Amino acid sequence: MRAVTTSGPGGPEVLGWGEVPDPVPGPGEVLVDVVAAAVNRADLLQRAGRYPPPPGASEILGLECSGVVSEVGEGVSGWALGDEVCALLSGGGYAERVAVPAGQLLPRSAGVELATAAALPEVTCTVWSNVFLLAGLRRGEAFLVHGGSSGIGTMAVQLAARAGARVFTTAGTPAKLDVCRELGAEVTINYRDEDFVERVRAETDGAGVDVVLDNMGAAYLARNVEVLATGGRLVCIGMQGGTRAELDLGALMRKRASVHATTLRSRPATGPGGKAEIVAAVRHDVWPDVERGVVRPIVDRRLPMSRAAEAHRVVEASEHVGKVLLLAEA
């Protein structure tokens, strides 16, 4: 089969398009003929040599895809040849075919075109597992997500607004903030010319927000703690702003607040807290609203898979809103 290849760690120029061995589904896995894959910032880190795949995962980039089931491995039930699906992956999505544990499949939702469905698995599983299962966001609480126009951000805004939370978000341009408002954000903050801590305090009469979803890491740690309300929960899911920072435990303790740092990719396929458990929760709690169009994938652009380097440049430059998709070649 053909797949996006890498000539070594580096910039987008190391990405190519060539022949690689076909994957073989093992027990409990299915083979999916890929229609589309979505680009995530984790892919950029892996390409640069800073985020190796977990043991046993494909070296090929790609943490989510959509496509058609073409082979069913031993012991798999509930899926059949020809099923249209999208999948949460540990790797391998930038290819014509990928082997997927059956527990990480989701059916294509009615009303969502098959290629577009590739934009759903990573964002829905990340947001649901972190904002709702871990941080326990509830109706009436205040929620802040950084980078509200990103793939994660656009889904977090929608799901938090659907849950009855008051949604705050940051983004870098007026156009991106407009999208966030359209998706349900009440308070939008341009991080280039506003201090989000000051704005949140002004909008909440000094109380702060109950849950923060952060992709910046070290650069925002102190200010994220500062913006938390009493009993607040900060969830860090990214390291775009570095990995090391000083944590003021006194400030955290005075607020009786908590800080969580999590990843999705390295979780086990099965067992408590594993990917299958998260996917099942998303199918039960989120998929019905995707079916009804209440929650929808936001896609910025679609490029052929052989132009993966161009897609990476777009994401690195933050030129996109929502997801960038890579389409299978004819």
MARMARVO-382736 format. One record per residue (C-alpha): residue in three letters; z, y, x. Coordinates in Angstrom, 3 decimals, padded with zeros to 6 digits. Layout:
% residues N
+-----+----------+----------+----------+
:   r :       zz :       yy :       xx :
+-----+----------+----------+----------+
: ALA :        Z :        Y :        X :
...
+-----+----------+----------+----------+
END
This chain:
% residues 330
+-----+----------+----------+----------+
:   r :       zz :       yy :       xx :
+-----+----------+----------+----------+
: MET :  000.000 :  000.000 :  000.000 :
: ARG : -000.141 :  003.670 :  000.984 :
: ALA :  002.903 :  005.861 :  001.444 :
: VAL :  004.029 :  009.119 :  003.001 :
: THR :  004.796 :  008.347 :  006.639 :
: THR :  006.674 :  010.239 :  009.350 :
: SER :  005.705 :  010.456 :  013.013 :
: GLY :  009.288 :  011.263 :  013.983 :
: PRO :  011.974 :  013.797 :  013.100 :
: GLY :  010.712 :  017.356 :  012.712 :
: GLY :  009.166 :  019.853 :  010.349 :
: PRO :  006.764 :  019.197 :  007.471 :
: GLU :  003.947 :  018.628 :  009.967 :
: VAL :  005.381 :  015.181 :  010.844 :
: LEU :  004.498 :  013.896 :  007.358 :
: GLY :  001.336 :  011.842 :  006.965 :
: TRP : -000.302 :  009.491 :  004.476 :
: GLY : -001.083 :  005.935 :  005.535 :
: GLU : -000.791 :  002.201 :  005.102 :
: VAL :  002.626 :  000.508 :  005.107 :
: PRO :  003.791 : -002.983 :  004.093 :
: ASP :  004.207 : -003.626 :  000.382 :
: PRO :  007.797 : -003.869 : -000.890 :
: VAL :  008.946 : -007.206 : -002.307 :
: PRO :  011.479 : -007.180 : -005.151 :
: GLY :  014.541 : -009.264 : -004.456 :
: PRO :  016.926 : -010.838 : -006.966 :
: GLY :  018.016 : -008.258 : -009.520 :
: GLU :  015.154 : -005.896 : -008.638 :
: VAL :  011.869 : -004.850 : -010.215 :
: LEU :  008.699 : -003.532 : -008.621 :
: VAL :  007.470 : -000.195 : -009.954 :
: ASP :  003.934 :  001.094 : -009.526 :
: VAL :  004.692 :  004.747 : -008.814 :
: VAL :  003.032 :  007.469 : -010.881 :
: ALA :  005.061 :  010.361 : -009.454 :
: ALA :  007.993 :  011.081 : -007.170 :
: ALA :  010.114 :  014.223 : -006.974 :
: VAL :  011.073 :  016.170 : -003.853 :
: ASN :  014.783 :  016.650 : -003.132 :
: ARG :  016.482 :  018.607 : -000.362 :
: ALA :  017.887 :  015.317 :  000.917 :
: ASP :  014.277 :  014.333 :  001.691 :
: LEU :  013.935 :  017.429 :  003.867 :
: LEU :  017.122 :  016.549 :  005.746 :
: GLN :  015.945 :  012.974 :  006.296 :
: ARG :  012.559 :  014.181 :  007.544 :
: ALA :  014.368 :  016.445 :  010.043 :
: GLY :  016.445 :  013.507 :  011.320 :
: ARG :  019.716 :  014.765 :  009.843 :
: TYR :  020.213 :  012.349 :  006.919 :
: PRO :  019.393 :  008.711 :  007.678 :
: PRO :  019.004 :  006.322 :  004.741 :
: PRO :  021.962 :  004.063 :  003.969 :
: PRO :  021.909 :  000.532 :  005.411 :
: GLY :  019.296 : -001.641 :  003.722 :
: ALA :  017.458 :  001.267 :  002.072 :
: SER :  013.775 :  001.996 :  002.590 :
: GLU :  012.932 :  004.335 :  005.462 :
: ILE :  010.284 :  005.935 :  003.238 :
: LEU :  011.324 :  009.271 :  001.720 :
: GLY :  011.923 :  009.670 : -001.999 :
: LEU :  015.082 :  009.402 : -004.104 :
: GLU :  013.508 :  009.264 : -007.577 :
: CYS :  010.234 :  008.287 : -009.166 :
: SER :  008.505 :  007.353 : -012.387 :
: GLY :  005.991 :  004.619 : -013.011 :
: VAL :  005.238 :  001.267 : -014.574 :
: VAL :  007.041 : -002.047 : -014.015 :
: SER :  004.580 : -004.412 : -012.315 :
: GLU :  006.863 : -007.268 : -011.230 :
: VAL :  010.287 : -008.505 : -012.301 :
: GLY :  012.572 : -010.199 : -009.803 :
: GLU :  014.848 : -013.169 : -010.303 :
: GLY :  017.773 : -012.621 : -012.627 :
: VAL :  016.464 : -009.417 : -014.232 :
: SER :  016.749 : -009.036 : -017.982 :
: GLY :  015.985 : -006.139 : -020.293 :
: TRP :  012.823 : -005.054 : -018.449 :
: ALA :  009.283 : -006.387 : -018.737 :
: LEU :  005.876 : -005.909 : -017.167 :
: GLY :  004.262 : -002.703 : -018.381 :
: ASP :  007.498 : -000.874 : -019.186 :
: GLU :  007.252 :  002.851 : -018.434 :
: VAL :  010.334 :  003.899 : -016.487 :
: CYS :  011.901 :  006.398 : -014.138 :
: ALA :  014.265 :  005.328 : -011.394 :
: LEU :  017.101 :  006.510 : -009.188 :
: LEU :  016.380 :  005.347 : -005.630 :
: SER :  018.070 :  005.082 : -002.253 :
: GLY :  014.641 :  005.675 : -000.703 :
: GLY :  011.012 :  004.639 : -000.991 :
: GLY :  009.728 :  006.914 : -003.752 :
: TYR :  006.932 :  008.607 : -001.765 :
: ALA :  004.745 :  005.516 : -002.036 :
: GLU :  002.393 :  003.631 : -004.333 :
: ARG :  005.043 :  001.000 : -005.089 :
: VAL :  008.810 :  000.727 : -004.756 :
: ALA :  011.399 : -002.015 : -005.341 :
: VAL :  014.304 : -000.844 : -007.489 :
: PRO :  017.592 : -002.474 : -008.545 :
: ALA :  017.233 : -003.028 : -012.286 :
: GLY :  020.461 : -001.138 : -012.983 :
: GLN :  018.902 :  002.048 : -011.615 :
: LEU :  016.042 :  002.160 : -014.116 :
: LEU :  015.833 :  004.434 : -017.138 :
: PRO :  013.206 :  004.152 : -019.870 :
: ARG :  010.680 :  006.948 : -020.151 :
: SER :  011.903 :  009.222 : -022.902 :
: ALA :  009.669 :  009.834 : -025.890 :
: GLY :  008.167 :  013.283 : -025.561 :
: VAL :  008.406 :  013.311 : -021.752 :
: GLU :  005.100 :  012.548 : -020.045 :
: LEU :  005.396 :  009.695 : -017.532 :
: ALA :  004.775 :  011.742 : -014.372 :
: THR :  007.193 :  014.448 : -015.542 :
: ALA :  009.901 :  011.814 : -015.989 :
: ALA :  010.121 :  011.604 : -012.178 :
: ALA :  011.987 :  014.928 : -012.324 :
: LEU :  014.902 :  013.450 : -014.278 :
: PRO :  016.847 :  010.626 : -012.567 :
: GLU :  018.382 :  012.398 : -009.553 :
: VAL :  019.339 :  015.585 : -011.384 :
: THR :  020.755 :  013.956 : -014.503 :
: CYS :  022.753 :  011.397 : -012.509 :
: THR :  024.031 :  014.005 : -010.043 :
: VAL :  025.087 :  016.508 : -012.686 :
: TRP :  026.560 :  014.007 : -015.127 :
: SER :  028.552 :  012.115 : -012.481 :
: ASN :  029.919 :  015.240 : -010.799 :
: VAL :  030.326 :  017.881 : -013.488 :
: PHE :  031.391 :  015.637 : -016.353 :
: LEU :  032.652 :  012.260 : -015.084 :
: LEU :  034.417 :  013.668 : -011.999 :
: ALA :  035.276 :  017.300 : -012.783 :
: GLY :  035.675 :  016.693 : -016.518 :
: LEU :  034.045 :  019.907 : -017.759 :
: ARG :  035.099 :  020.511 : -021.366 :
: ARG :  034.020 :  022.677 : -024.282 :
: GLY :  035.275 :  026.236 : -023.917 :
: GLU :  035.689 :  026.081 : -020.139 :
: ALA :  033.877 :  028.322 : -017.660 :
: PHE :  031.377 :  026.686 : -015.302 :
: LEU :  029.635 :  028.105 : -012.219 :
: VAL :  026.637 :  026.434 : -010.577 :
: HIS :  025.087 :  027.856 : -007.423 :
: GLY :  021.314 :  027.823 : -007.196 :
: GLY :  020.792 :  027.709 : -010.927 :
: SER :  016.988 :  027.701 : -010.625 :
: SER :  016.890 :  024.555 : -008.452 :
: GLY :  016.307 :  021.089 : -009.829 :
: ILE :  020.041 :  020.375 : -009.931 :
: GLY :  020.781 :  023.881 : -011.162 :
: THR :  018.351 :  023.869 : -014.076 :
: MET :  019.807 :  020.578 : -015.307 :
: ALA :  023.418 :  021.682 : -014.747 :
: VAL :  022.866 :  024.866 : -016.755 :
: GLN :  021.373 :  022.907 : -019.654 :
: LEU :  024.016 :  020.173 : -019.757 :
: ALA :  026.942 :  022.561 : -019.398 :
: ALA :  025.599 :  024.853 : -022.135 :
: ARG :  025.009 :  021.810 : -024.357 :
: ALA :  028.641 :  020.809 : -023.802 :
: GLY :  029.878 :  024.188 : -025.031 :
: ALA :  030.908 :  025.626 : -021.671 :
: ARG :  030.437 :  029.257 : -020.677 :
: VAL :  027.820 :  029.023 : -017.916 :
: PHE :  027.696 :  031.243 : -014.829 :
: THR :  025.017 :  030.825 : -012.184 :
: THR :  023.672 :  032.369 : -008.998 :
: ALA :  020.033 :  032.674 : -007.945 :
: GLY :  018.000 :  034.844 : -005.576 :
: THR :  015.406 :  036.673 : -007.714 :
: PRO :  015.276 :  038.350 : -011.141 :
: ALA :  012.600 :  035.872 : -012.251 :
: LYS :  014.806 :  032.902 : -011.348 :
: LEU :  017.755 :  034.473 : -013.167 :
: ASP :  015.543 :  034.918 : -016.247 :
: VAL :  014.844 :  031.159 : -016.238 :
: CYS :  018.566 :  030.428 : -015.983 :
: ARG :  019.270 :  032.613 : -019.013 :
: GLU :  016.501 :  030.906 : -020.979 :
: LEU :  018.131 :  027.542 : -020.221 :
: GLY :  021.573 :  028.643 : -021.437 :
: ALA :  023.346 :  030.590 : -018.681 :
: GLU :  025.435 :  033.444 : -020.063 :
: VAL :  026.219 :  035.226 : -016.789 :
: THR :  023.561 :  035.336 : -014.057 :
: ILE :  024.304 :  036.697 : -010.580 :
: ASN :  021.773 :  037.682 : -007.928 :
: TYR :  023.476 :  036.472 : -004.755 :
: ARG :  021.319 :  038.777 : -002.627 :
: ASP :  022.903 :  041.962 : -003.948 :
: GLU :  026.055 :  040.882 : -005.845 :
: ASP :  029.308 :  039.247 : -004.788 :
: PHE :  029.722 :  036.272 : -007.119 :
: VAL :  033.520 :  036.308 : -006.773 :
: GLU :  033.774 :  039.915 : -007.913 :
: ARG :  031.329 :  039.379 : -010.771 :
: VAL :  033.089 :  036.250 : -012.038 :
: ARG :  036.448 :  037.994 : -011.915 :
: ALA :  035.049 :  040.934 : -013.870 :
: GLU :  033.479 :  038.664 : -016.493 :
: THR :  036.625 :  036.511 : -016.922 :
: ASP :  039.284 :  039.254 : -016.767 :
: GLY :  040.394 :  037.854 : -013.431 :
: ALA :  040.877 :  034.281 : -014.649 :
: GLY :  038.036 :  032.634 : -012.702 :
: VAL :  036.012 :  029.556 : -013.589 :
: ASP :  037.241 :  026.047 : -014.333 :
: VAL :  034.503 :  024.088 : -012.542 :
: VAL :  032.189 :  025.014 : -009.655 :
: LEU :  029.206 :  022.875 : -008.641 :
: ASP :  028.219 :  023.860 : -005.098 :
: ASN :  025.326 :  022.889 : -002.838 :
: MET :  026.107 :  025.308 : -000.007 :
: GLY :  029.129 :  023.631 :  001.542 :
: ALA :  030.955 :  025.370 :  004.376 :
: ALA :  029.443 :  028.839 :  003.911 :
: TYR :  030.786 :  029.116 :  000.356 :
: LEU :  033.992 :  027.071 :  000.597 :
: ALA :  036.518 :  029.908 :  000.849 :
: ARG :  034.865 :  032.005 : -001.867 :
: ASN :  034.486 :  029.000 : -004.157 :
: VAL :  038.226 :  028.358 : -003.917 :
: GLU :  038.816 :  032.061 : -004.516 :
: VAL :  036.755 :  032.000 : -007.715 :
: LEU :  038.535 :  028.964 : -009.221 :
: ALA :  040.845 :  029.376 : -012.187 :
: THR :  044.270 :  027.762 : -012.336 :
: GLY :  043.646 :  024.027 : -012.529 :
: GLY :  040.062 :  024.545 : -011.398 :
: ARG :  037.835 :  021.893 : -009.858 :
: LEU :  035.327 :  022.515 : -007.067 :
: VAL :  032.679 :  019.839 : -006.487 :
: CYS :  030.624 :  020.081 : -003.275 :
: ILE :  027.362 :  018.124 : -003.333 :
: GLY :  025.386 :  019.797 : -000.539 :
: MET :  025.632 :  021.209 :  002.966 :
: GLN :  022.888 :  023.833 :  003.081 :
: GLY :  025.449 :  026.302 :  004.421 :
: GLY :  026.993 :  024.007 :  007.023 :
: THR :  029.569 :  021.235 :  007.198 :
: ARG :  032.673 :  022.803 :  008.771 :
: ALA :  034.923 :  025.490 :  007.309 :
: GLU :  038.602 :  026.322 :  007.047 :
: LEU :  040.285 :  025.416 :  003.756 :
: ASP :  043.197 :  027.573 :  002.588 :
: LEU :  045.545 :  024.919 :  001.220 :
: GLY :  047.998 :  027.572 :  000.105 :
: ALA :  045.416 :  029.171 : -002.161 :
: LEU :  044.437 :  025.768 : -003.499 :
: MET :  048.039 :  024.777 : -004.205 :
: ARG :  048.920 :  028.071 : -005.897 :
: LYS :  046.071 :  027.438 : -008.312 :
: ARG :  046.875 :  023.727 : -008.696 :
: ALA :  043.165 :  023.296 : -008.023 :
: SER :  041.165 :  020.499 : -006.419 :
: VAL :  038.156 :  020.123 : -004.122 :
: HIS :  035.841 :  017.106 : -004.307 :
: ALA :  032.977 :  016.291 : -001.942 :
: THR :  030.563 :  013.608 : -003.108 :
: THR :  027.167 :  012.033 : -002.512 :
: LEU :  025.058 :  009.896 : -004.817 :
: ARG :  022.662 :  008.196 : -002.417 :
: SER :  025.240 :  006.197 : -000.452 :
: ARG :  027.035 :  004.796 : -003.502 :
: PRO :  026.762 :  001.041 : -004.028 :
: ALA :  024.188 : -000.225 : -006.498 :
: THR :  026.833 : -001.922 : -008.657 :
: GLY :  030.584 : -001.908 : -009.163 :
: PRO :  032.995 :  000.896 : -010.120 :
: GLY :  031.461 :  004.285 : -009.412 :
: GLY :  028.165 :  002.659 : -008.415 :
: LYS :  024.693 :  003.830 : -009.304 :
: ALA :  024.232 :  001.351 : -012.148 :
: GLU :  027.396 :  002.628 : -013.815 :
: ILE :  026.237 :  006.249 : -013.510 :
: VAL :  022.724 :  005.433 : -014.761 :
: ALA :  024.212 :  003.611 : -017.762 :
: ALA :  026.383 :  006.644 : -018.573 :
: VAL :  023.362 :  008.952 : -018.330 :
: ARG :  021.344 :  006.673 : -020.604 :
: HIS :  024.143 :  006.696 : -023.178 :
: ASP :  025.267 :  010.337 : -022.983 :
: VAL :  022.248 :  012.352 : -021.807 :
: TRP :  019.099 :  010.410 : -022.728 :
: PRO :  019.438 :  010.963 : -026.510 :
: ASP :  019.201 :  014.735 : -025.960 :
: VAL :  016.287 :  014.268 : -023.563 :
: GLU :  014.608 :  012.273 : -026.355 :
: ARG :  015.210 :  015.154 : -028.780 :
: GLY :  014.029 :  017.807 : -026.323 :
: VAL :  017.454 :  019.486 : -026.224 :
: VAL :  017.546 :  018.801 : -022.473 :
: ARG :  014.275 :  018.891 : -020.567 :
: PRO :  013.002 :  018.495 : -017.019 :
: ILE :  011.821 :  021.707 : -015.380 :
: VAL :  008.776 :  021.189 : -013.152 :
: ASP :  007.479 :  023.949 : -010.903 :
: ARG :  004.309 :  022.295 : -009.585 :
: ARG :  002.567 :  018.978 : -008.958 :
: LEU :  000.819 :  018.034 : -005.739 :
: PRO : -000.940 :  014.858 : -004.569 :
: MET :  001.335 :  012.634 : -002.530 :
: SER : -000.885 :  013.108 :  000.532 :
: ARG :  000.126 :  016.793 :  000.448 :
: ALA :  003.828 :  016.040 :  000.852 :
: ALA :  004.035 :  018.436 :  003.809 :
: GLU :  002.988 :  021.312 :  001.545 :
: ALA :  005.572 :  020.280 : -001.042 :
: HIS :  008.298 :  020.267 :  001.610 :
: ARG :  007.332 :  023.757 :  002.737 :
: VAL :  007.614 :  025.021 : -000.844 :
: VAL :  011.087 :  023.540 : -001.270 :
: GLU :  012.289 :  024.716 :  002.156 :
: ALA :  011.196 :  028.263 :  001.328 :
: SER :  012.874 :  028.082 : -002.119 :
: GLU :  009.609 :  029.173 : -003.712 :
: HIS :  010.081 :  026.832 : -006.668 :
: VAL :  011.960 :  026.750 : -009.963 :
: GLY :  013.066 :  023.273 : -010.998 :
: LYS :  011.348 :  020.320 : -009.348 :
: VAL :  008.265 :  019.811 : -007.202 :
: LEU :  006.470 :  016.548 : -008.005 :
: LEU :  004.248 :  014.361 : -005.833 :
: LEU :  001.589 :  012.509 : -007.818 :
: ALA :  000.180 :  009.126 : -006.886 :
: GLU : -003.308 :  009.277 : -005.396 :
: ALA : -006.258 :  007.972 : -007.411 :
+-----+----------+----------+----------+
END
